[in-house]
Amino acid sequence: ICLEVLVDGDNVRRLKCKHLFHMSCIDSWFQKHHVDCPLCKSIFIPNREGDPGPAEAR
């Protein structure tokens, strides 16, 4: 997960725990088989397609 500041126009994902991340950063995090939020460690269960499913694109 990067430490860059989110700015208007960035592609971001909001996890169900309400934390925001750059879309490419959090997608990479979940693709590496992590199942938790990097900040609060809330656990997310992948759906059938392998998508982590804890987020909504914004």
C-alpha positions in Angstrom: 0.0 0.0 0.0 1.4 3.4 -1.0 1.7 6.4 1.3 0.7 8.9 -1.4 -2.0 11.4 -0.5 -5.4 10.9 -2.3 -6.3 13.8 -4.5 -9.4 14.7 -6.5 -9.4 12.7 -9.7 -7.6 9.7 -8.3 -9.2 6.3 -8.9 -10.0 5.1 -5.4 -11.7 2.2 -3.6 -13.6 2.6 -0.3 -13.6 -0.7 1.7 -16.6 -1.7 3.7 -14.6 -0.5 6.8 -14.7 3.0 5.1 -11.0 3.2 4.5 -10.0 4.7 1.1 -7.1 3.5 -1.0 -5.8 4.1 -4.6 -7.6 1.5 -6.7 -4.4 0.0 -8.1 -2.8 -0.2 -4.7 -5.6 -2.0 -2.9 -6.3 -4.3 -5.8 -2.7 -5.3 -5.8 -2.9 -5.9 -2.0 -5.9 -8.3 -2.4 -4.3 -10.0 -5.4 -1.4 -11.0 -3.1 -3.9 -13.0 -1.2 -4.4 -10.6 1.7 -7.9 -10.8 3.1 -7.8 -7.8 5.4 -7.7 -4.0 5.4 -4.1 -2.8 5.6 -5.1 -0.2 8.2 -7.7 -1.7 10.6 -7.2 -5.4 9.7 -11.0 -5.9 9.0 -11.3 -9.3 7.3 -13.0 -9.6 3.9 -14.0 -12.9 2.3 -13.4 -13.2 -1.5 -16.5 -13.9 -3.6 -16.7 -16.8 -6.1 -14.9 -14.9 -8.9 -11.8 -14.3 -6.7 -12.7 -10.6 -6.3 -12.1 -9.5 -2.7 -15.6 -7.9 -2.8 -15.0 -5.6 0.2 -15.0 -2.4 -1.8 -16.8 0.0 -4.0 -15.1 1.9 -6.8 -15.4 5.7 -6.7 
